[in-house]
Amino acid sequence: MPQHGESDHRSAVDILIASDRVPANARPDLLTEDDIWALLEEVKDPEVPAVSVVELGIVRAVRWDGKELSIDVTPTYSGCPATELIEELITEALRAAGFRDPKINQVLTPAWTTDWITDEGKEKLRAFGIAPPEGSSSKLSLLGEPDVIACPHCGSKDTERVSEFGSTACKALYRCKECLEPFDYFKCI
């Protein structure tokens, strides 16, 4: 707790989650939808912990179905190995905030696209050393249009693709010809 005259710089999760067990006096019914979104902002993507599941754009909706909290989540792509873990992390965060049985709905339509990553999420990817998706998911590269990807380290656009796949299937491995650093590029999907 802050001392007299100090400000409280705790995140929503620090305030809402007191422990890994639901406190006997937990009152999740008093949390607003904004509080729940703030809580979900603290749930990080396990493959790219620089961004939250909200910044990644995979949390589509938060709503009450009667007395049950329901969260709609869209996987980044079919077969993403982190999908189940992300759903578990969301469930754990909600349970720790006092929701006994939150319902996580996997929503496949419309399919997720990198266009859904927030601007803040893209900047966090860049700061983490991953080039965020350039442009939109228009698929022009399928027609032979070359991707021009800026290096997240030095900003140079003099880069080359080393491999279609990087540390995960949704990223490609690039190298900067200017600073010589390798980096992942979050592919437009």
ChimeraX attribute file (.defattr): number of C-alpha atoms within 10 A of each C-alpha:
attribute: neighborCount
match mode: 1-to-1
recipient: residues
	/A:1	8
	/A:2	9
	/A:3	7
	/A:4	6
	/A:5	6
	/A:6	8
	/A:7	9
	/A:8	10
	/A:9	10
	/A:10	11
	/A:11	13
	/A:12	16
	/A:13	20
	/A:14	12
	/A:15	12
	/A:16	21
	/A:17	20
	/A:18	14
	/A:19	10
	/A:20	11
	/A:21	12
	/A:22	17
	/A:23	13
	/A:24	7
	/A:25	7
	/A:26	15
	/A:27	12
	/A:28	18
	/A:29	11
	/A:30	8
	/A:31	12
	/A:32	10
	/A:33	12
	/A:34	10
	/A:35	15
	/A:36	21
	/A:37	15
	/A:38	16
	/A:39	22
	/A:40	24
	/A:41	19
	/A:42	19
	/A:43	22
	/A:44	19
	/A:45	20
	/A:46	15
	/A:47	12
	/A:48	15
	/A:49	13
	/A:50	19
	/A:51	25
	/A:52	21
	/A:53	25
	/A:54	23
	/A:55	23
	/A:56	25
	/A:57	21
	/A:58	25
	/A:59	24
	/A:60	16
	/A:61	13
	/A:62	17
	/A:63	14
	/A:64	12
	/A:65	10
	/A:66	7
	/A:67	8
	/A:68	14
	/A:69	19
	/A:70	17
	/A:71	23
	/A:72	17
	/A:73	24
	/A:74	21
	/A:75	22
	/A:76	21
	/A:77	15
	/A:78	11
	/A:79	9
	/A:80	12
	/A:81	14
	/A:82	14
	/A:83	20
	/A:84	12
	/A:85	12
	/A:86	20
	/A:87	19
	/A:88	13
	/A:89	18
	/A:90	24
	/A:91	21
	/A:92	19
	/A:93	21
	/A:94	25
	/A:95	18
	/A:96	21
	/A:97	25
	/A:98	23
	/A:99	19
	/A:100	15
	/A:101	13
	/A:102	18
	/A:103	19
	/A:104	17
	/A:105	15
	/A:106	17
	/A:107	17
	/A:108	14
	/A:109	7
	/A:110	7
	/A:111	13
	/A:112	21
	/A:113	19
	/A:114	22
	/A:115	17
	/A:116	17
	/A:117	20
	/A:118	15
	/A:119	13
	/A:120	12
	/A:121	20
	/A:122	22
	/A:123	17
	/A:124	20
	/A:125	23
	/A:126	22
	/A:127	14
	/A:128	15
	/A:129	18
	/A:130	25
	/A:131	27
	/A:132	26
	/A:133	21
	/A:134	17
	/A:135	13
	/A:136	14
	/A:137	14
	/A:138	10
	/A:139	12
	/A:140	11
	/A:141	11
	/A:142	8
	/A:143	7
	/A:144	8
	/A:145	9
	/A:146	9
	/A:147	14
	/A:148	13
	/A:149	22
	/A:150	21
	/A:151	29
	/A:152	23
	/A:153	18
	/A:154	12
	/A:155	15
	/A:156	14
	/A:157	14
	/A:158	14
	/A:159	22
	/A:160	17
	/A:161	19
	/A:162	14
	/A:163	12
	/A:164	13
	/A:165	17
	/A:166	18
	/A:167	12
	/A:168	14
	/A:169	14
	/A:170	18
	/A:171	22
	/A:172	20
	/A:173	21
	/A:174	25
	/A:175	20
	/A:176	22
	/A:177	14
	/A:178	13
	/A:179	14
	/A:180	13
	/A:181	15
	/A:182	20
	/A:183	23
	/A:184	26
	/A:185	29
	/A:186	23
	/A:187	22
	/A:188	18
	/A:189	17
